[in-house]
Amino acid sequence: MKISILCSAMLVMLACAPVCAQQPAPVKVEAGVIQGTWEDGLTVYRGIPFAAPPVGDLRWRPPQPAAKWDGVRQATKFASGPIQAWGSPAGKSEDCLYLNIWTPARSATDRIPVLVWIYGGGFNGGSTAEPVYSGEKLAGKGVVLVSIAYRVGQLGFMAHPELSNESPDHVSGNYGLLDMIAGLQWVQKNIAAFGGDPEKVTIFGESAGGISVSMLCVSPLAKGLFHGAISQSGGSFGPMRRTTYPGENMKRLSDAERAGRVYADSAGVSSIAQLRKIAADKLPAIRGLAWPVVDGYVIPDDQYRLYEAGTFNDTPILVGYNSDEGASFMPPKTPGEYIAGVETRYGPFAEGLLKAYPVAPNAVPKTARDLARDAAFGWHTWSWARLQSARGKSKAYFYYFDQHPDYPADSPKAGYGSPHGQDVAYVFRHLDPSNPQTTKTDHEISEAMATYWTNFARYGDPNGATVPEWPAFSEANPVVMHFRQTPHTGPVPSAGSLKILDAYFRWRRTSEGEAWAR
């Protein structure tokens, strides 16, 4: 009998051995103990809660601490992405405030630099589970990679007078940004347990993620939570306006509250309490794009003016954008449509901008698309680098991503550059090896970008022995790193055109320009 029991126990142990060998020792975090997996020489944790589920009465409230749990929590699967109109690889749920970690550390004393990824999606979509964001290849270059989720759309960014009245800070609308801040607070408290260095945290993001990075750079609530900032196709330096455009997306709280009241009316309810009772997936779609607001609390004021005054979280920055961003955002189909759009948006500056960004007689070429690129991303990146170098103590590094095939003249893509979002796969080292258009230079650019990004996380400076020298940017030395076939330095793209656009944005901040935009 004893022999039989002993044999059975040994069989169980032998059967368990291969499975157990795939699991590292559990890790203690603030709320409890979690279990990850070993993958590709890293320890990986998915679906770690950093805040309480923002459901029920917690909908449209700042994130609250995650509840403590007993026992060992399995952190082996991505949590659902936030509720959104788009698809999400791991599904969608209002219970979405989770983060993921890829770490090369072998002990909690390793103190490895940390990169924290903030996804894009126009503040209306996104998920940490997107395959291109998988962190194993970037973490493999010697950093701890963290990706954090945040609420999007109406659940992440709806302002409303009733919500502002119930807030002790008398604000509403920036719940998604508060989620990011809560995630960064979690990192400060817990990342050392994963071998990360809480004193070397760099935030990075693309599109809405890059815009969020710039907003965190001026938020007093994020002070001390990060030590470097990387923005890919981001920045938010445009003035506020009631009728928004790409690059002028920010509203005052009062205007956002007005829009929130219209939204609540469209749901057929008369109170926030009633709106909270509607199932998240049954809420009506919001008109236009949900977006952060200048609330005087999370975002204190016009970001450009805050930088001019030296009121920002002064860390090194690495910022840039892609060469043909304008091709990705419903470019006008005809020259007439383009001209009319420029005249409507830019008013007295339309004539100068049409000369700086000319259209062809029978087509809308890249020269015209570049106005949309620069209004939404180029001017913001250029302004951010200039302001950081002039007003801050930390350095600014500026890049321009232009890696693409040289399309033949008879190709439908003739004259096209690098579209919005193309750079993400290069940074994460996730180029598609089965794509016949992927070349040796694509892999070289990807390796260089991943090296620059991880060097920046280590040193606050992208430079190192294996990559070309990248000078810091300043007005006196306006040098940009160009990623095209090779990493090499060059001038600011479309510098003369940017100066004309800059004059428009300066005018928009005058009383005349502000009155015109209303």
QUIQUI-V18980 format. One record per pair of residues at least 4 apart in sequence whose C-alpha atoms are under 6 Angstrom apart, sorted by the first residue. I is the first residue (numbers start at 1). J is the second residue. Records with the same first field share a line. If there is no record, write none. Layout:
I: J  J
//
This chain:
16: 20
17: 21
22: 38
23: 37  38
26: 34  35
27: 33  34
28: 32  33
29: 190
31: 68
32: 68  69
33: 72
34: 72  73  74
35: 74  75
36: 44  45  75  76
37: 43  44
38: 42  43
42: 103  104
43: 102  103
44: 101  102
45: 75  76  100  101
46: 75  76  77  78  100
47: 75  77  78  79  98  99  100
48: 98  99
49: 98
50: 66  98
51: 63  64  65  66  97
52: 64  65  66
53: 95
54: 58  59
55: 59
62: 175
63: 179
80: 90  91  92  93  96
81: 91  92  96  127
82: 92  93  94  96  151
83: 92  93  94
84: 125
89: 129
97: 149
98: 149
99: 147  148
100: 146  147
101: 145  146
102: 144  145
103: 144
105: 195
107: 195
108: 192  193  194  195
109: 195
110: 195
111: 195  196  197
112: 143  195  196  197
113: 143  196  197  200  457  458
114: 143  144  145  196  201
115: 145  201  202  203
116: 146  147  203
117: 147  204  205
118: 205  209
119: 205  209
120: 126  206  207  208  209
121: 125  126  208
122: 208
123: 152  208  291
124: 152  153
125: 152
132: 425
135: 139
136: 140
138: 428
139: 143  144  145
150: 176  179
151: 156  176
152: 156
153: 290
154: 158
156: 175  176
157: 173  174  175  290  291  292
158: 173  260
159: 172  173  256  257  260
160: 257  260  261
161: 257
163: 172
164: 170  171  172
165: 170
174: 292
186: 190
187: 191
188: 198
191: 196
192: 196  197
200: 227
201: 226  227
202: 226  227  228  229  457
203: 229
204: 229  230  231
205: 209  210  231
206: 210  232  233
207: 233  234
208: 212
210: 231  232  234
211: 234  235  236
214: 235
216: 222
217: 312  313
218: 312  313
219: 298  299
223: 313
227: 315
228: 315  316
229: 317
230: 317  318  319
231: 319
232: 320  321
233: 320  321  377
234: 377
235: 380  381
237: 303  304  380
238: 247  248
239: 248
240: 250  251
241: 251
242: 251
244: 248  249
245: 249
246: 376
247: 375  376
250: 293
251: 293
252: 294
253: 257  293  294  295
265: 269
294: 299  301
295: 299
296: 300  301
306: 311
307: 311
310: 391
314: 392
315: 394
316: 394  395  396  460
317: 396
318: 396  397  398
319: 398
320: 398  399  400
321: 400
322: 400  401  418
323: 401  402  417  418
324: 417  418  419
325: 373  419  420
326: 369  370  372  373
328: 420
332: 337  338
335: 363  364
342: 346  350
343: 347  350
346: 350
350: 354
353: 357
354: 358
356: 497
357: 367  368  371
358: 367  368
359: 364  368
360: 364
364: 368
366: 370
370: 374
371: 375
373: 377
374: 378  379
375: 379
379: 383
380: 384
383: 387
384: 388
385: 396
387: 391
388: 392
389: 395  396  474
396: 472  473
397: 472  473
398: 480
399: 480  481  482
400: 482
401: 483
402: 418  483  484
403: 484
404: 418
407: 414
408: 414
409: 414
425: 429  430  431
426: 446
427: 446  449  450
429: 446
441: 485
451: 455
452: 462
455: 462
456: 460  461  462
473: 477  478  479
474: 478
479: 490  491
480: 489  490  491  492
481: 488  489
482: 487  488  489
483: 487
498: 502
507: 513
508: 513  514
//
